[in-house]
Amino acid sequence: MYARLRHGDFWGWQVRAVAADGSERSVDLRNAPAAYHGVTHFLSEFERLSAVDRQEACMALAEFARARHPDVAGLAIDHVLGRIPTEADSPPGPSSERIRVHRC
């Protein structure tokens, strides 16, 4: 009843921690505290938020990222085209297309 057909590729969201030198790494939200559950659904409406709300959301995600990676200087939110994982606990495959939506 709730299933939908999925193909090998999908559009999704990725949160990236940005270091002071500009290097980036993915922020894994799968094991985030309960307050962050549903972030990927929230991000589907991200571009429709006001500039103030987008910045506040980005800063909250940056706080979570800094708890895992103290060298985080900023955060980026990207809309990405990726591969559906083949294993239940595996992350999605590398993205083949990336659109930067916001940075804080």
N, CA, C and O of each residue as an XYZ file, in Angstrom:
416
protein
N       0.814     -1.189      0.000
C       0.000      0.000      0.000
C       0.864      1.262      0.000
O       0.487      2.264     -0.607
N       2.037      1.226      0.683
C       2.869      2.420      0.764
C       4.077      2.349     -0.158
O       4.871      3.287     -0.221
N       4.213      1.252     -0.863
C       5.374      1.083     -1.727
C       5.244      1.932     -2.978
O       4.147      2.225     -3.454
N       6.388      2.310     -3.485
C       6.420      2.993     -4.770
C       7.571      2.410     -5.571
O       8.573      1.971     -5.007
N       7.423      2.410     -6.860
C       8.437      1.855     -7.736
C       9.706      2.692     -7.644
O       9.672      3.918     -7.748
N      10.812      2.011     -7.449
C      12.097      2.703     -7.384
C      13.000      2.147     -8.466
O      13.022      0.945     -8.734
N      13.734      3.040     -9.070
C      14.687      2.657    -10.102
C      16.082      2.747     -9.493
O      16.212      3.056     -8.309
N      17.109      2.490    -10.262
C      18.478      2.505     -9.758
C      18.961      3.868     -9.304
O      19.804      3.952     -8.411
N      18.450      4.936     -9.894
C      18.858      6.294     -9.536
C      17.735      7.004     -8.804
O      16.560      6.702     -9.014
N      18.092      7.940     -7.950
C      17.089      8.729     -7.244
C      17.652     10.114     -6.941
O      18.864     10.284     -6.806
N      16.773     11.090     -6.837
C      17.154     12.426     -6.373
C      16.960     12.446     -4.876
O      15.907     12.053     -4.375
N      17.958     12.894     -4.167
C      17.886     12.974     -2.714
C      18.671     14.173     -2.213
O      19.025     15.068     -2.980
N      18.934     14.175     -0.933
C      19.606     15.290     -0.283
C      20.858     14.812      0.414
O      20.913     13.694      0.926
N      21.870     15.673      0.429
C      23.095     15.348      1.123
C      23.554     16.577      1.896
O      23.579     17.691      1.373
N      23.913     16.348      3.144
C      24.459     17.395      3.989
C      25.964     17.190      4.014
O      26.437     16.088      4.291
N      26.726     18.249      3.724
C      28.183     18.160      3.627
C      28.833     19.090      4.638
O      28.507     20.276      4.700
N      29.755     18.553      5.431
C      30.558     19.357      6.355
C      31.696     19.986      5.554
O      32.374     19.297      4.793
N      31.904     21.278      5.721
C      32.941     22.000      4.988
C      34.013     22.439      5.987
O      33.712     23.138      6.955
N      35.256     22.031      5.754
C      36.381     22.410      6.615
C      36.882     23.798      6.211
O      36.512     24.316      5.157
N      37.724     24.391      7.054
C      38.264     25.724      6.787
C      39.039     25.773      5.475
O      39.075     26.816      4.822
N      39.665     24.656      5.076
C      40.425     24.632      3.825
C      39.542     24.389      2.597
O      40.042     24.317      1.474
N      38.221     24.263      2.815
C      37.288     24.063      1.706
C      36.983     22.609      1.398
O      36.087     22.324      0.604
N      37.711     21.684      2.011
C      37.423     20.273      1.771
C      36.066     19.923      2.380
O      35.630     20.538      3.352
N      35.415     18.933      1.795
C      34.072     18.544      2.227
C      34.002     17.055      2.517
O      34.736     16.255      1.937
N      33.103     16.701      3.425
C      32.809     15.293      3.689
C      31.324     15.186      4.021
O      30.719     16.119      4.547
N      30.766     14.053      3.708
C      29.352     13.817      3.936
C      29.066     13.711      5.429
O      29.866     13.158      6.183
N      27.925     14.240      5.849
C      27.467     14.115      7.234
C      26.411     13.014      7.247
O      25.358     13.146      6.624
N      26.699     11.936      7.956
C      25.795     10.792      8.026
C      24.720     11.064      9.072
O      25.009     11.104     10.268
N      23.487     11.249      8.624
C      22.371     11.560      9.513
C      21.608     10.323      9.967
O      20.653     10.431     10.737
N      22.025      9.143      9.494
C      21.278      7.923      9.823
C      21.265      7.614     11.313
O      20.297      7.041     11.814
N      22.317      7.983     12.028
C      22.385      7.700     13.456
C      22.271      8.973     14.291
O      22.730      9.018     15.432
N      21.668      9.988     13.726
C      21.496     11.257     14.433
C      20.452     11.120     15.536
O      19.602     10.232     15.478
N      20.510     11.992     16.539
C      19.483     11.977     17.592
C      18.081     12.175     17.008
O      17.922     12.632     15.876
N      17.087     11.827     17.794
C      15.686     11.872     17.348
C      15.287     13.229     16.778
O      14.467     13.292     15.862
N      15.843     14.300     17.297
C      15.490     15.641     16.809
C      15.814     15.823     15.327
O      15.245     16.695     14.669
N      16.724     15.007     14.801
C      17.130     15.131     13.401
C      16.447     14.115     12.495
O      16.653     14.135     11.282
N      15.645     13.236     13.059
C      14.951     12.249     12.222
C      13.978     12.977     11.298
O      13.317     13.929     11.715
N      13.894     12.548     10.090
C      13.014     13.187      9.118
C      13.644     14.370      8.401
O      12.968     15.061      7.639
N      14.936     14.614      8.634
C      15.593     15.756      7.999
C      15.507     15.659      6.486
O      15.300     16.671      5.816
N      15.662     14.468      5.936
C      15.622     14.354      4.473
C      14.248     14.723      3.917
O      14.152     15.264      2.815
N      13.190     14.439      4.664
C      11.850     14.859      4.224
C      11.698     16.366      4.346
O      11.098     17.009      3.484
N      12.242     16.925      5.413
C      12.227     18.370      5.615
C      12.973     19.073      4.488
O      12.529     20.112      3.999
N      14.099     18.510      4.079
C      14.905     19.141      3.041
C      14.178     19.206      1.692
O      14.505     20.051      0.860
N      13.209     18.333      1.471
C      12.456     18.392      0.212
C      11.675     19.697      0.093
O      11.311     20.096     -1.014
N      11.414     20.361      1.207
C      10.739     21.666      1.217
C      11.716     22.815      1.470
O      11.299     23.970      1.560
N      12.983     22.516      1.582
C      13.994     23.486      1.988
C      14.022     24.729      1.095
O      14.098     25.853      1.591
N      13.963     24.526     -0.201
C      14.062     25.660     -1.121
C      12.864     26.594     -1.038
O      12.941     27.738     -1.486
N      11.761     26.125     -0.473
C      10.565     26.958     -0.335
C      10.564     27.762      0.968
O       9.730     28.651      1.147
N      11.492     27.454      1.877
C      11.569     28.169      3.151
C      12.068     29.593      2.939
O      12.706     29.896      1.931
N      11.773     30.453      3.892
C      12.311     31.810      3.842
C      13.822     31.736      4.049
O      14.336     30.736      4.550
N      14.524     32.787      3.666
C      15.977     32.820      3.826
C      16.368     32.643      5.292
O      17.342     31.954      5.595
N      15.621     33.255      6.190
C      15.900     33.137      7.627
C      15.725     31.689      8.090
O      16.572     31.172      8.819
N      14.649     31.033      7.681
C      14.404     29.645      8.076
C      15.445     28.696      7.485
O      15.858     27.740      8.141
N      15.869     28.956      6.247
C      16.913     28.116      5.641
C      18.215     28.239      6.435
O      18.889     27.244      6.701
N      18.555     29.469      6.805
C      19.797     29.688      7.549
C      19.728     29.037      8.932
O      20.704     28.432      9.375
N      18.599     29.151      9.611
C      18.445     28.528     10.933
C      18.548     27.013     10.843
O      19.186     26.384     11.687
N      17.928     26.425      9.831
C      17.996     24.973      9.639
C      19.433     24.548      9.337
O      19.909     23.537      9.853
N      20.106     25.310      8.513
C      21.490     24.991      8.161
C      22.381     25.065      9.397
O      23.241     24.206      9.590
N      22.186     26.067     10.223
C      22.997     26.203     11.432
C      22.740     25.055     12.412
O      23.667     24.597     13.080
N      21.497     24.587     12.503
C      21.187     23.449     13.374
C      21.887     22.189     12.869
O      22.407     21.409     13.667
N      21.903     21.988     11.569
C      22.608     20.835     11.000
C      24.117     20.979     11.192
O      24.811     19.985     11.410
N      24.625     22.201     11.113
C      26.055     22.436     11.328
C      26.435     22.102     12.764
O      27.523     21.581     13.007
N      25.566     22.391     13.709
C      25.821     22.057     15.112
C      25.979     20.544     15.275
O      26.885     20.081     15.968
N      25.098     19.781     14.635
C      25.204     18.325     14.679
C      26.522     17.876     14.042
O      27.208     17.009     14.584
N      26.879     18.460     12.894
C      28.111     18.081     12.198
C      29.339     18.389     13.053
O      30.276     17.591     13.093
N      29.348     19.531     13.735
C      30.489     19.891     14.586
C      30.644     18.943     15.769
O      31.758     18.737     16.251
N      29.552     18.367     16.241
C      29.641     17.408     17.342
C      30.423     16.159     16.900
O      31.056     15.503     17.726
N      30.379     15.836     15.617
C      31.099     14.673     15.082
C      32.463     15.049     14.531
O      33.406     14.261     14.604
N      32.571     16.251     13.978
C      33.801     16.698     13.316
C      34.110     18.123     13.797
O      33.611     19.082     13.208
N      34.915     18.283     14.845
C      35.153     19.611     15.425
C      35.752     20.641     14.469
O      35.651     21.843     14.718
N      36.375     20.186     13.376
C      37.003     21.130     12.449
C      36.032     21.723     11.428
O      36.461     22.434     10.519
N      34.743     21.448     11.558
C      33.761     21.953     10.597
C      33.677     23.478     10.687
O      33.440     24.043     11.755
N      33.877     24.121      9.550
C      33.792     25.582      9.483
C      32.466     26.029      8.883
O      32.054     27.174      9.072
N      31.807     25.151      8.174
C      30.539     25.480      7.539
C      29.825     24.230      7.094
O      30.288     23.113      7.324
N      28.709     24.429      6.465
C      27.882     23.305      6.037
C      27.298     23.616      4.669
O      27.016     24.771      4.353
N      27.121     22.593      3.872
C      26.488     22.741      2.564
C      25.345     21.736      2.461
O      25.436     20.618      2.966
N      24.282     22.149      1.806
C      23.137     21.274      1.566
C      23.002     21.144      0.053
O      22.816     22.131     -0.658
N      23.100     19.906     -0.421
C      23.083     19.629     -1.854
C      21.906     18.727     -2.224
O      21.515     17.845     -1.460
N      21.357     18.966     -3.403
C      20.372     18.077     -4.008
C      21.195     17.196     -4.946
O      21.879     17.704     -5.835
N      21.131     15.876     -4.752
C      22.017     14.984     -5.489
C      21.251     13.874     -6.196
O      20.201     13.423     -5.739
N      21.804     13.453     -7.314
C      21.307     12.285     -8.024
C      22.250     11.146     -7.680
O      23.441     11.211     -7.986
N      21.727     10.097     -7.045
C      22.569      8.992     -6.602
C      21.976      7.650     -6.959
O      20.915      7.558     -7.578
N      22.685      6.609     -6.555
C      22.252      5.233     -6.785
C      21.592      4.702     -5.518
O      22.062      4.971     -4.412
N      20.505      3.950     -5.673
C      19.849      3.304     -4.542
C      20.792      2.222     -4.019
O      21.309      1.429     -4.806
N      21.029      2.175     -2.681
C      21.926      1.153     -2.132
C      21.379     -0.252     -2.351
O      20.167     -0.467     -2.374
N      22.282     -1.190     -2.509
C      21.868     -2.579     -2.711
C      21.797     -3.343     -1.387
O      21.123     -4.370     -1.311
N      22.477     -2.862     -0.347
C      22.460     -3.479      0.979
C      21.688     -2.578      1.932
O      21.761     -1.354      1.827
N      20.953     -3.174      2.855
C      20.083     -2.411      3.767
C      20.832     -1.358      4.574
O      20.304     -0.263      4.767
N      22.038     -1.643      5.053
C      22.778     -0.702      5.889
C      23.826      0.097      5.119
O      24.616      0.824      5.722
N      23.839     -0.030      3.816
C      24.820      0.680      3.005
C      24.322      2.073      2.668
O      23.123      2.282      2.483
N      25.248      3.032      2.587
C      24.845      4.361      2.139
C      24.590      4.346      0.632
O      25.023      3.418     -0.051
N      23.901      5.345      0.105
C      23.713      5.425     -1.340
C      25.064      5.498     -2.052
O      26.062      5.912     -1.462
N      25.085      5.099     -3.306
C      26.309      5.181     -4.091
C      26.707      6.625     -4.340
O      25.948      7.539     -4.018
N      27.886      6.844     -4.908
C      28.338      8.211     -5.159
C      27.364      8.951     -6.078
O      26.773      8.366     -6.986
N      27.216     10.226     -5.821
C      26.275     11.009     -6.628
C      26.853     11.253     -8.017
O      28.061     11.433     -8.174
N      25.987     11.258     -9.016
C      26.413     11.514    -10.384
C      26.102     12.955    -10.793
O      26.608     13.445    -11.803
N      25.275     13.620    -10.007
C      24.954     15.017    -10.250
C      24.686     15.681     -8.904
O      24.060     15.092     -8.022
N      25.171     16.920     -8.756
C      25.052     17.631     -7.479
C      24.665     19.082     -7.743
O      25.279     19.761     -8.566
N      23.643     19.547     -7.036
C      23.217     20.944     -7.124
C      23.317     21.538     -5.730
O      22.612     21.106     -4.817
N      24.180     22.519     -5.560
C      24.342     23.172     -4.253
C      23.131     24.079     -4.025
O      22.863     24.985     -4.814
N      22.405     23.820     -2.937
C      21.177     24.546     -2.610
C      21.444     25.648     -1.598
O      20.891     26.743     -1.701
N      22.293     25.355     -0.620
C      22.534     26.344      0.447
C      23.882     26.067      1.098
O      24.371     24.937      1.108
N      24.464     27.124      1.638
C      25.707     26.989      2.394
C      25.675     27.958      3.566
O      25.246     29.104      3.429
N      26.127     27.490      4.705
C      26.200     28.381      5.876
C      27.504     28.126      6.629
O      27.766     28.769      7.645
